[in-house]
Amino acid sequence: MRDHAATHGGLFSTAFEKVLNGLTRKPWLVEVESDFLFGGTPLRQFWIAAVPFDDAIEAVLSKCPHGWGARLISSEILTADQITALNLRLGDVMELGF
């Protein structure tokens, strides 16, 4: 019984690692907008989140002022080299400076 559990755990671990690796190769790009106007326009920021799809917006908004809104946008705005240069790890959420 223990051997079966160990094998099953190993399969789960390998599958989980593949998911984690996939997340770091394609993080989610999130556009955040302020709830106030600055010169007649809301303030916009772009963030990147190396988290599961369902958690991306919440992860970014947890780092922004209360009341701001967010939406997922295409991560294809960034090149593969730019994403690699960010050196993201699973769970990383950071504001981009553009």
Long-range contacts (C-beta under 8 A, 24 or more apart in sequence): 20-90, 23-50, 23-51, 23-52, 23-90, 24-50, 24-88, 24-89, 24-90, 25-83, 26-75, 26-83, 27-51, 27-75, 27-83, 27-86, 27-88, 27-92, 28-53, 28-56, 28-72, 28-75, 29-72, 29-73, 29-74, 29-75, 29-77, 29-78, 30-56, 30-57, 30-60, 30-70, 30-71, 30-72, 30-73, 31-70, 31-71, 31-72, 31-73, 32-60, 32-61, 32-64, 32-68, 32-69, 32-70, 33-68, 33-69, 33-70, 34-65, 34-68, 35-65, 35-67, 35-68, 35-69, 45-95, 45-96, 46-73, 46-95, 46-96, 46-98, 47-93, 47-94, 47-95, 47-96, 48-75, 48-78, 48-83, 48-86, 48-88, 48-92, 48-93, 48-94, 48-96, 49-92, 49-93, 50-88, 50-89, 50-90, 50-91, 50-92, 50-93, 51-90, 51-91, 51-93, 59-93, 60-93, 62-93, 63-93, 63-95
